[in-house]
Amino acid sequence: MTLSCERCKDEVFKYLSCDYCSRKICNNCIKSSARASKISRLVICKDCWGDLKKRERYKNKLTLPLKKAVATANR
């Protein structure tokens, strides 16, 4: 069973969904992905990367676990 990428319409076998627009995207359309914590993974597509408000939310979610770790280490 093959699916198509909702951004570029290419045929894909495995997809990820963007956390900001909820589209199913292929690896070529992923602008950035990172592990926010041990169990959660953040993915942002190239279209959402161009929207500065969505990009700011993505970068803020990445720095939250780091800020918590530093705060608990300083106690």
Backbone torsions as a table, in degrees:
resi	resn	phi	psi	omega
1	MET	NA	124.1	178.6
2	THR	-114.0	149.1	178.4
3	LEU	-118.7	171.0	176.1
4	SER	-118.3	144.5	178.0
5	CYS	-67.1	134.4	-177.8
6	GLU	-78.6	-9.6	179.0
7	ARG	-97.2	-51.3	-175.3
8	CYS	-108.1	-5.4	178.1
9	LYS	66.9	17.6	174.7
10	ASP	-76.6	155.7	177.8
11	GLU	-79.9	128.9	-178.4
12	VAL	-130.4	151.4	176.3
13	PHE	-101.4	-29.0	178.6
14	LYS	-132.8	133.3	-178.6
15	TYR	-131.6	161.5	170.2
16	LEU	-121.5	156.0	178.1
17	SER	-107.2	137.9	178.7
18	CYS	-68.8	135.9	-178.7
19	ASP	-76.6	-8.4	-173.8
20	TYR	-113.0	-25.0	175.8
21	CYS	-122.9	-5.1	176.3
22	SER	62.3	22.5	176.2
23	ARG	-85.8	148.9	176.1
24	LYS	-85.1	117.2	-172.8
25	ILE	-124.5	155.2	178.6
26	CYS	-87.7	177.0	-178.8
27	ASN	-65.9	-30.3	-180.0
28	ASN	-70.1	-26.4	-178.0
29	CYS	-91.3	-4.2	177.7
30	ILE	-79.4	123.6	176.2
31	LYS	-83.7	-43.8	-178.8
32	SER	-154.4	145.2	173.6
33	SER	-144.3	143.9	-177.7
34	ALA	-152.0	156.0	177.0
35	ARG	-90.4	111.7	-177.8
36	ALA	-77.8	-34.2	175.2
37	SER	-148.0	-170.7	-177.2
38	LYS	-65.8	-27.7	-175.8
39	ILE	-115.0	-11.7	-177.4
40	SER	-112.2	143.6	-180.0
41	ARG	-127.8	128.6	179.6
42	LEU	-98.5	134.7	179.3
43	VAL	-130.5	133.9	176.0
44	ILE	-130.2	135.2	-178.3
45	CYS	-87.4	171.4	-176.8
46	LYS	-66.7	-32.6	178.4
47	ASP	-68.4	-42.5	179.8
48	CYS	-71.5	-27.2	177.6
49	TRP	-64.0	-31.7	178.7
50	GLY	-72.0	-23.3	177.3
51	ASP	-84.5	112.8	-172.5
52	LEU	-64.4	-31.3	179.1
53	LYS	-68.4	-40.0	178.4
54	LYS	-70.5	-38.0	178.5
55	ARG	-65.2	-39.1	178.5
56	GLU	-64.1	-41.0	177.0
57	ARG	-63.5	-39.2	178.7
58	TYR	-63.1	-46.7	-178.0
59	LYS	-69.6	-34.2	177.3
60	ASN	-66.6	-37.7	178.9
61	LYS	-68.1	-29.4	178.4
62	LEU	-71.7	-35.1	-176.1
63	THR	-85.0	-14.8	-179.3
64	LEU	-60.9	-48.0	178.5
65	PRO	-62.5	-33.3	178.8
66	LEU	-68.0	-41.0	179.0
67	LYS	-64.4	-38.7	179.1
68	LYS	-67.2	-38.7	-179.8
69	ALA	-66.4	-39.4	178.8
70	VAL	-68.2	-39.5	-179.6
71	ALA	-65.2	-38.5	179.7
72	THR	-75.8	-28.3	178.8
73	ALA	-72.7	-29.8	-178.0
74	ASN	-80.4	-10.5	-177.8
75	ARG	-72.2	NA	NA
